[in-house]
Amino acid sequence: MSRAQVERTSTLGKILTQIRLEAKMTTKQISEASNVSSTLISGYERGVIEPRYHSLEKVLDVFGYEIEIVRK
């Protein structure tokens, strides 16, 4: 992973964590609602895994967000 990818993934992880905490949900609850494994969601939040577009879309859909929120 390049430095830019690491920074982007880390920032994305912070956004996802913030959204999840504001919704008062666990990674397990998000996993069940989105059909994305809790291990992957945890990896996204920690910035060690860069999510695929479709998976990210499914996770954000749980919160009623569209993918554009993380592009800003």
Residue pairs with C-beta under 8 A, 6 or more apart in sequence:
1 9
1 50
5 50
6 47
8 50
9 44
9 47
9 48
9 49
9 50
10 47
12 44
12 47
12 50
12 51
12 56
12 70
13 44
13 45
13 46
13 47
14 47
15 69
15 70
16 41
16 44
16 45
16 59
16 70
17 45
19 60
19 63
19 65
20 26
20 27
20 30
20 45
20 63
23 63
25 62
26 38
27 38
27 41
27 42
27 45
28 38
30 36
30 38
30 41
30 59
30 62
31 37
31 38
31 41
33 62
34 41
34 55
34 58
34 59
34 61
34 62
35 58
36 55
36 58
36 59
40 49
40 51
40 55
41 59
43 49
44 50
44 51
44 56
44 59
51 59
53 67
56 67
56 70
57 67
60 66
60 67
60 69
60 70
